Amino acid sequence: MIRLFPLIFIILWSSAFITTKPIVDNSSPFTALCFRFFLVSFGFFLFAIYKKYKIITSKKKLLNSIISGILFHGIYLGGVFFSVSKGLPTGIAALIVTLQPILTNALAGPLLNENITWRQWAGVFLGFLGAILVLGFEIGSNLPTGAVIAAFISLISVTAATLWQKKITNNLSLPVSNMYQAVGGFLFHGLIVLFFEKPFIDFTTTFIIAMSHQIILVSFGAFSILMYLLHKGSASKTVTLFFLVPPTSALMAWIFLNEYLSSVDVFGFGIATLGVYIATRQKN
């Protein structure tokens, strides 16, 4: 089962992109995220109590997890939701965030002392090329500036979060660590709503389905798997999986939303898959 974690992660994480637009169409972005991570943190709390995990921890471990949560759940997701709510196409937002493995590979060497091989860089190049083929080159000149800036802030934040999470060793159980990270996301979004955003949520059927999907499958499922993969493997190899997110999202949109899938998309999917395989395969 554990060997299937990368595949399960790609499927679950990719599905988040096709449910973000329905959420921001029915709510203000930071209010939706504040609501989401209140429920996520409470869910992990109940699970930790049920499994009798030790919840009380040192201030250092608590702070480390909250910082990770602010970077992952707060700034990264806040930037993505904000950019989409301001009119940035989901594909362009995904393309910007897809630069993450390149940044992580460039920084993992000097910051984490990871040995980044030429094979990994070749895989990164192919993965990014495949993602671009799927997302397309028609970026245009009328993109909202603020939304583009927000997407790049998300890119920086998710890169920093990945490196930070790999660097810290707090020895907390996964549910407890995830709980405190969700608390960090809740606090961040709560402050944004309190001072900068007029709260709004329309609990339509579409919103409830999309939000339930992101809470259960993405926050509880995909994020827990990502934390496990980062703990067990190198940051540079783990994040290469993100190159498969745009192609998988496009494939899901074709299956579930009846969106067009071209031969170029399929070719890009193949190139990205080859790149991830080259970058992550074990040496014999």
C-alpha positions as a LaTeX table, in Angstrom:
\begin{tabular}{lrrr}
\hline
Residue & $x$ (\AA) & $y$ (\AA) & $z$ (\AA) \\
\hline
Met1 & 0.00 & 0.00 & 0.00 \\
Ile2 & 2.79 & 2.43 & 0.92 \\
Arg3 & 4.35 & 1.93 & $-2.52$ \\
Leu4 & 1.14 & 3.32 & $-4.01$ \\
Phe5 & 1.33 & 6.53 & $-1.94$ \\
Pro6 & 2.95 & 8.63 & $-4.73$ \\
Leu7 & 0.20 & 7.61 & $-7.18$ \\
Ile8 & $-2.56$ & 8.24 & $-4.64$ \\
Phe9 & $-1.02$ & 11.60 & $-3.76$ \\
Ile10 & $-0.92$ & 12.72 & $-7.41$ \\
Ile11 & $-4.58$ & 11.78 & $-7.96$ \\
Leu12 & $-5.85$ & 13.42 & $-4.78$ \\
Trp13 & $-3.71$ & 16.58 & $-5.05$ \\
Ser14 & $-4.60$ & 17.05 & $-8.71$ \\
Ser15 & $-8.30$ & 16.84 & $-7.93$ \\
Ala16 & $-8.03$ & 20.00 & $-5.81$ \\
Phe17 & $-7.56$ & 22.19 & $-8.89$ \\
Ile18 & $-10.93$ & 21.26 & $-10.38$ \\
Thr19 & $-12.75$ & 22.07 & $-7.11$ \\
Thr20 & $-11.09$ & 25.41 & $-6.33$ \\
Lys21 & $-13.13$ & 27.45 & $-8.83$ \\
Pro22 & $-16.52$ & 26.26 & $-7.50$ \\
Ile23 & $-15.44$ & 27.22 & $-3.99$ \\
Val24 & $-14.29$ & 30.78 & $-4.82$ \\
Asp25 & $-17.40$ & 31.27 & $-6.97$ \\
Asn26 & $-19.50$ & 30.76 & $-3.85$ \\
Ser27 & $-17.38$ & 32.40 & $-1.15$ \\
Ser28 & $-14.66$ & 34.91 & $-0.42$ \\
Pro29 & $-11.34$ & 33.02 & $-0.70$ \\
Phe30 & $-9.86$ & 33.51 & 2.75 \\
Thr31 & $-13.19$ & 32.93 & 4.49 \\
Ala32 & $-13.51$ & 29.61 & 2.67 \\
Leu33 & $-9.99$ & 28.61 & 3.71 \\
Cys34 & $-10.56$ & 29.73 & 7.30 \\
Phe35 & $-13.69$ & 27.57 & 7.41 \\
Arg36 & $-11.86$ & 24.66 & 5.80 \\
Phe37 & $-8.93$ & 24.60 & 8.18 \\
Phe38 & $-11.10$ & 25.04 & 11.26 \\
Leu39 & $-12.80$ & 21.79 & 10.29 \\
Val40 & $-9.52$ & 20.13 & 9.29 \\
Ser41 & $-7.78$ & 21.00 & 12.58 \\
Phe42 & $-10.82$ & 19.83 & 14.56 \\
Gly43 & $-10.91$ & 16.59 & 12.57 \\
Phe44 & $-7.24$ & 15.82 & 13.22 \\
Phe45 & $-7.80$ & 16.71 & 16.89 \\
Leu46 & $-10.63$ & 14.19 & 17.21 \\
Phe47 & $-8.58$ & 11.54 & 15.41 \\
Ala48 & $-5.58$ & 12.16 & 17.69 \\
Ile49 & $-7.82$ & 11.85 & 20.77 \\
Tyr50 & $-9.38$ & 8.65 & 19.43 \\
Lys51 & $-5.95$ & 7.10 & 18.71 \\
Lys52 & $-4.63$ & 8.38 & 22.07 \\
Tyr53 & $-1.74$ & 10.30 & 20.54 \\
Lys54 & 0.13 & 12.74 & 22.76 \\
Ile55 & $-1.14$ & 16.21 & 21.82 \\
Ile56 & 0.68 & 18.43 & 24.30 \\
Thr57 & 4.19 & 19.17 & 23.04 \\
Ser58 & 7.06 & 21.60 & 23.50 \\
Lys59 & 6.83 & 25.22 & 22.37 \\
Lys60 & 9.53 & 24.62 & 19.76 \\
Lys61 & 7.71 & 21.68 & 18.12 \\
Leu62 & 4.43 & 23.55 & 18.27 \\
Leu63 & 5.94 & 26.65 & 16.65 \\
Asn64 & 7.68 & 24.59 & 13.95 \\
Ser65 & 4.41 & 22.92 & 12.96 \\
Ile66 & 2.44 & 26.17 & 13.01 \\
Ile67 & 5.05 & 27.88 & 10.80 \\
Ser68 & 4.83 & 24.97 & 8.37 \\
Gly69 & 1.04 & 25.31 & 8.37 \\
Ile70 & 1.18 & 29.05 & 7.72 \\
Leu71 & 3.46 & 28.45 & 4.73 \\
Phe72 & 1.55 & 25.44 & 3.32 \\
His73 & $-2.08$ & 26.12 & 4.22 \\
Gly74 & $-1.91$ & 29.86 & 4.75 \\
Ile75 & 0.22 & 31.71 & 2.24 \\
Tyr76 & 0.40 & 29.01 & $-0.46$ \\
Leu77 & $-3.30$ & 28.12 & $-0.61$ \\
Gly78 & $-4.33$ & 31.69 & 0.17 \\
Gly79 & $-2.36$ & 32.92 & $-2.82$ \\
Val80 & $-3.83$ & 30.27 & $-5.14$ \\
Phe81 & $-7.43$ & 30.89 & $-4.02$ \\
Phe82 & $-6.96$ & 34.68 & $-4.19$ \\
Ser83 & $-5.44$ & 34.56 & $-7.68$ \\
Val84 & $-8.26$ & 32.36 & $-9.03$ \\
Ser85 & $-10.90$ & 34.55 & $-7.36$ \\
Lys86 & $-9.39$ & 37.60 & $-9.11$ \\
Gly87 & $-9.67$ & 36.03 & $-12.53$ \\
Leu88 & $-6.38$ & 34.20 & $-13.07$ \\
Pro89 & $-7.11$ & 31.03 & $-15.07$ \\
Thr90 & $-6.58$ & 27.90 & $-13.01$ \\
Gly91 & $-4.16$ & 26.55 & $-15.62$ \\
Ile92 & $-1.92$ & 29.61 & $-15.41$ \\
Ala93 & $-1.92$ & 29.45 & $-11.60$ \\
Ala94 & $-0.98$ & 25.77 & $-11.84$ \\
Leu95 & 1.80 & 26.56 & $-14.33$ \\
Ile96 & 3.34 & 29.15 & $-11.99$ \\
Val97 & 3.18 & 26.83 & $-8.98$ \\
Thr98 & 4.63 & 24.01 & $-11.12$ \\
Leu99 & 7.95 & 25.86 & $-10.98$ \\
Gln100 & 8.24 & 24.62 & $-7.39$ \\
Pro101 & 10.30 & 21.46 & $-8.09$ \\
Ile102 & 12.87 & 23.59 & $-9.95$ \\
Leu103 & 13.26 & 25.96 & $-7.01$ \\
Thr104 & 13.30 & 23.12 & $-4.51$ \\
Asn105 & 15.99 & 21.21 & $-6.42$ \\
Ala106 & 18.08 & 24.38 & $-6.69$ \\
Leu107 & 17.83 & 25.05 & $-2.95$ \\
Ala108 & 17.80 & 21.52 & $-1.51$ \\
Gly109 & 21.54 & 21.14 & $-2.14$ \\
Pro110 & 22.82 & 24.16 & $-0.21$ \\
Leu111 & 20.06 & 24.18 & 2.44 \\
Leu112 & 19.47 & 20.48 & 3.08 \\
Asn113 & 22.80 & 19.05 & 1.87 \\
Glu114 & 20.99 & 16.85 & $-0.63$ \\
Asn115 & 22.96 & 15.56 & $-3.58$ \\
Ile116 & 21.07 & 16.62 & $-6.71$ \\
Thr117 & 22.25 & 14.46 & $-9.60$ \\
Trp118 & 22.21 & 15.24 & $-13.31$ \\
Arg119 & 19.54 & 12.56 & $-13.63$ \\
Gln120 & 17.26 & 14.47 & $-11.27$ \\
Trp121 & 17.82 & 17.72 & $-13.20$ \\
Ala122 & 17.04 & 15.89 & $-16.46$ \\
Gly123 & 13.83 & 14.60 & $-14.90$ \\
Val124 & 12.95 & 18.08 & $-13.66$ \\
Phe125 & 13.43 & 19.51 & $-17.15$ \\
Leu126 & 11.25 & 16.84 & $-18.78$ \\
Gly127 & 8.62 & 17.18 & $-16.06$ \\
Phe128 & 8.36 & 20.93 & $-16.52$ \\
Leu129 & 8.29 & 20.56 & $-20.31$ \\
Gly130 & 5.43 & 18.08 & $-20.02$ \\
Ala131 & 3.49 & 20.40 & $-17.70$ \\
Ile132 & 3.91 & 23.31 & $-20.13$ \\
Leu133 & 2.66 & 21.17 & $-23.03$ \\
Val134 & $-0.48$ & 20.32 & $-21.07$ \\
Leu135 & $-1.15$ & 23.83 & $-19.77$ \\
Gly136 & $-0.30$ & 25.55 & $-23.06$ \\
Phe137 & 1.60 & 28.70 & $-23.97$ \\
Glu138 & $-1.34$ & 31.08 & $-24.43$ \\
Ile139 & $-0.66$ & 33.16 & $-21.34$ \\
Gly140 & $-1.82$ & 36.43 & $-22.88$ \\
Ser141 & $-1.24$ & 40.04 & $-21.85$ \\
Asn142 & $-4.46$ & 40.78 & $-19.97$ \\
Leu143 & $-3.81$ & 38.77 & $-16.83$ \\
Pro144 & $-4.63$ & 40.55 & $-13.56$ \\
Thr145 & $-1.34$ & 41.75 & $-12.11$ \\
Gly146 & $-2.32$ & 41.25 & $-8.49$ \\
Ala147 & $-3.44$ & 37.69 & $-9.19$ \\
Val148 & $-0.14$ & 36.85 & $-10.94$ \\
Ile149 & 1.83 & 38.28 & $-8.01$ \\
Ala150 & $-0.28$ & 36.22 & $-5.60$ \\
Ala151 & 0.46 & 33.06 & $-7.59$ \\
Phe152 & 4.21 & 33.72 & $-7.44$ \\
Ile153 & 3.94 & 34.35 & $-3.69$ \\
Ser154 & 2.26 & 30.93 & $-3.48$ \\
Leu155 & 5.17 & 29.42 & $-5.40$ \\
Ile156 & 7.73 & 30.89 & $-2.99$ \\
Ser157 & 5.67 & 29.85 & 0.03 \\
Val158 & 5.14 & 26.21 & $-0.99$ \\
Thr159 & 8.86 & 25.91 & $-1.81$ \\
Ala160 & 9.81 & 27.36 & 1.58 \\
Ala161 & 7.26 & 25.10 & 3.29 \\
Thr162 & 8.68 & 21.99 & 1.62 \\
Leu163 & 12.25 & 22.84 & 2.62 \\
Trp164 & 11.17 & 23.84 & 6.15 \\
Gln165 & 9.16 & 20.65 & 6.68 \\
Lys166 & 12.08 & 18.51 & 5.53 \\
Lys167 & 14.57 & 20.41 & 7.68 \\
Ile168 & 12.67 & 20.26 & 10.99 \\
Thr169 & 12.57 & 17.03 & 12.95 \\
Asn170 & 9.93 & 17.39 & 15.65 \\
Asn171 & 9.10 & 13.67 & 16.03 \\
Leu172 & 5.41 & 14.46 & 16.39 \\
Ser173 & 2.94 & 11.84 & 15.21 \\
Leu174 & 1.60 & 12.63 & 11.75 \\
Pro175 & $-1.99$ & 13.42 & 12.86 \\
Val176 & $-0.80$ & 15.74 & 15.65 \\
Ser177 & 1.67 & 17.51 & 13.36 \\
Asn178 & $-1.04$ & 17.91 & 10.72 \\
Met179 & $-3.43$ & 19.23 & 13.37 \\
Tyr180 & $-1.03$ & 21.99 & 14.43 \\
Gln181 & $-0.28$ & 22.82 & 10.80 \\
Ala182 & $-4.02$ & 23.14 & 10.13 \\
Val183 & $-4.27$ & 25.40 & 13.19 \\
Gly184 & $-1.55$ & 27.57 & 11.62 \\
Gly185 & $-3.58$ & 27.79 & 8.41 \\
Phe186 & $-6.77$ & 28.61 & 10.34 \\
Leu187 & $-5.07$ & 31.38 & 12.33 \\
Phe188 & $-3.52$ & 32.92 & 9.22 \\
His189 & $-6.76$ & 33.00 & 7.27 \\
Gly190 & $-8.70$ & 34.11 & 10.34 \\
Leu191 & $-6.49$ & 37.19 & 10.67 \\
Ile192 & $-6.88$ & 37.98 & 6.97 \\
Val193 & $-10.66$ & 37.75 & 7.27 \\
Leu194 & $-10.67$ & 39.79 & 10.48 \\
Phe195 & $-8.71$ & 42.72 & 9.07 \\
Phe196 & $-8.92$ & 42.63 & 5.26 \\
Glu197 & $-11.83$ & 40.59 & 3.90 \\
Lys198 & $-15.59$ & 40.76 & 4.16 \\
Pro199 & $-16.64$ & 37.21 & 5.11 \\
Phe200 & $-18.95$ & 35.50 & 2.66 \\
Ile201 & $-19.97$ & 31.88 & 2.08 \\
Asp202 & $-22.98$ & 30.71 & 0.12 \\
Phe203 & $-23.58$ & 27.12 & 1.19 \\
Thr204 & $-24.82$ & 25.92 & $-2.16$ \\
Thr205 & $-24.77$ & 22.23 & $-3.04$ \\
Thr206 & $-21.80$ & 22.92 & $-5.32$ \\
Phe207 & $-19.86$ & 24.63 & $-2.53$ \\
Ile208 & $-20.59$ & 21.87 & $-0.01$ \\
Ile209 & $-19.49$ & 19.12 & $-2.41$ \\
Ala210 & $-16.32$ & 20.97 & $-3.47$ \\
Met211 & $-15.39$ & 21.93 & 0.10 \\
Ser212 & $-16.06$ & 18.40 & 1.41 \\
His213 & $-13.82$ & 17.07 & $-1.34$ \\
Gln214 & $-10.97$ & 19.41 & $-0.41$ \\
Ile215 & $-11.30$ & 18.73 & 3.32 \\
Ile216 & $-11.56$ & 14.94 & 3.17 \\
Leu217 & $-9.55$ & 13.92 & 0.13 \\
Val218 & $-7.01$ & 16.76 & $-0.09$ \\
Ser219 & $-6.38$ & 18.00 & 3.47 \\
Phe220 & $-6.84$ & 14.68 & 5.27 \\
Gly221 & $-5.65$ & 12.46 & 2.42 \\
Ala222 & $-3.20$ & 14.08 & 0.02 \\
Phe223 & $-1.49$ & 16.36 & 2.54 \\
Ser224 & $-0.92$ & 13.52 & 5.02 \\
Ile225 & 0.67 & 11.47 & 2.25 \\
Leu226 & 2.87 & 14.42 & 1.24 \\
Met227 & 4.11 & 14.83 & 4.83 \\
Tyr228 & 4.88 & 11.10 & 4.96 \\
Leu229 & 6.77 & 11.19 & 1.66 \\
Leu230 & 8.81 & 14.22 & 2.76 \\
His231 & 9.65 & 12.50 & 6.04 \\
Lys232 & 10.75 & 9.27 & 4.37 \\
Gly233 & 12.44 & 10.62 & 1.22 \\
Ser234 & 14.38 & 13.58 & $-0.11$ \\
Ala235 & 12.63 & 16.90 & $-0.67$ \\
Ser236 & 14.04 & 17.23 & $-4.19$ \\
Lys237 & 12.70 & 13.85 & $-5.35$ \\
Thr238 & 9.34 & 14.15 & $-3.60$ \\
Val239 & 8.40 & 17.51 & $-5.13$ \\
Thr240 & 9.12 & 16.22 & $-8.63$ \\
Leu241 & 5.76 & 14.46 & $-8.31$ \\
Phe242 & 4.13 & 17.89 & $-8.62$ \\
Phe243 & 4.97 & 17.91 & $-12.34$ \\
Leu244 & 2.28 & 15.25 & $-12.78$ \\
Val245 & $-0.39$ & 17.45 & $-11.19$ \\
Pro246 & $-1.28$ & 19.60 & $-14.27$ \\
Pro247 & $-1.52$ & 16.61 & $-16.65$ \\
Thr248 & $-3.56$ & 14.62 & $-14.13$ \\
Ser249 & $-5.86$ & 17.61 & $-13.52$ \\
Ala250 & $-6.39$ & 17.94 & $-17.28$ \\
Leu251 & $-7.19$ & 14.24 & $-17.51$ \\
Met252 & $-9.69$ & 14.53 & $-14.64$ \\
Ala253 & $-11.32$ & 17.55 & $-16.25$ \\
Trp254 & $-11.70$ & 15.49 & $-19.45$ \\
Ile255 & $-13.26$ & 12.56 & $-17.58$ \\
Phe256 & $-15.49$ & 14.39 & $-15.10$ \\
Leu257 & $-16.10$ & 17.83 & $-16.65$ \\
Asn258 & $-16.12$ & 16.83 & $-20.32$ \\
Glu259 & $-13.31$ & 19.30 & $-21.10$ \\
Tyr260 & $-11.26$ & 18.94 & $-24.28$ \\
Leu261 & $-8.13$ & 16.78 & $-24.12$ \\
Ser262 & $-5.84$ & 17.13 & $-27.13$ \\
Ser263 & $-3.13$ & 14.85 & $-28.44$ \\
Val264 & $-0.61$ & 17.45 & $-27.22$ \\
Asp265 & $-2.04$ & 17.06 & $-23.70$ \\
Val266 & $-1.58$ & 13.30 & $-23.86$ \\
Phe267 & 1.98 & 13.73 & $-25.17$ \\
Gly268 & 2.72 & 16.21 & $-22.38$ \\
Phe269 & 1.38 & 13.72 & $-19.84$ \\
Gly270 & 3.79 & 11.12 & $-21.20$ \\
Ile271 & 6.76 & 13.51 & $-21.10$ \\
Ala272 & 5.97 & 14.59 & $-17.52$ \\
Thr273 & 5.59 & 10.96 & $-16.43$ \\
Leu274 & 8.95 & 10.07 & $-17.98$ \\
Gly275 & 10.56 & 13.04 & $-16.23$ \\
Val276 & 9.18 & 12.03 & $-12.83$ \\
Tyr277 & 10.32 & 8.45 & $-13.39$ \\
Ile278 & 13.86 & 9.53 & $-14.29$ \\
Ala279 & 14.10 & 11.93 & $-11.34$ \\
Thr280 & 12.71 & 9.58 & $-8.68$ \\
Arg281 & 13.77 & 6.07 & $-9.70$ \\
Gln282 & 16.18 & 4.29 & $-7.42$ \\
Lys283 & 19.67 & 3.39 & $-8.57$ \\
Asn284 & 20.29 & $-0.27$ & $-9.13$ \\
\hline
\end{tabular}
